[in-house]
């Protein structure tokens, strides 16, 4: 990547499945997959990569990551949950995603949680995260560039890329570990809940 703007555009930070993107009528699996493919196509690393497949959706259903579907159709609530699974599964294990969503699924089926409102809150937070991420990336790039200049090496571009990969990877690990700690806290609360 030659500049910050090119990097930020390539990441497609604004690529979120909004409530408006999801129809109010129930969809068959092929339609759900097409909705996700159309929305997230620009976020794929390469053309061979799949955003969502029948196998993935079936595994989520068998693993009880979302409440059961009716008449082979997925409601807007299912699409919301699949979207959240899609976002979390690149960082967390499927068992961690399941643990995170268990209470949410119960709340939905019991009518205690307004999932659409919760999801809109999530999307609003993602907008804030995008702004913070953009600022952080700019600061990281400038810091790495400054450090590499001091090395006075003829292969500055490669060294910049190497250090950015290492830096971004370590930041990703920090966030993943923080997310895993939150999953464990959710698990502890779930255990307390079932002990009574």
Secondary structure, 3 states (H helix, E strand, C coil): CCCHHHHHHHHCCCCCCCCCCCCCCCEEHHHHHHHHHHHHHHHCCCCCCCCCCHHHHHHHHHCCCCCCCECCEECHHHHHHHHHHHHHHCCCCHHHHHHHHHHHHHHHHHCCCCHHHHHHHHHHHHHHHHHHHHHHHHHHHHHHHHHHHHHCCCCHHHHHHHHHHHHHHHHHHHHHHHHHHHHHHHHHHHHHHHHC
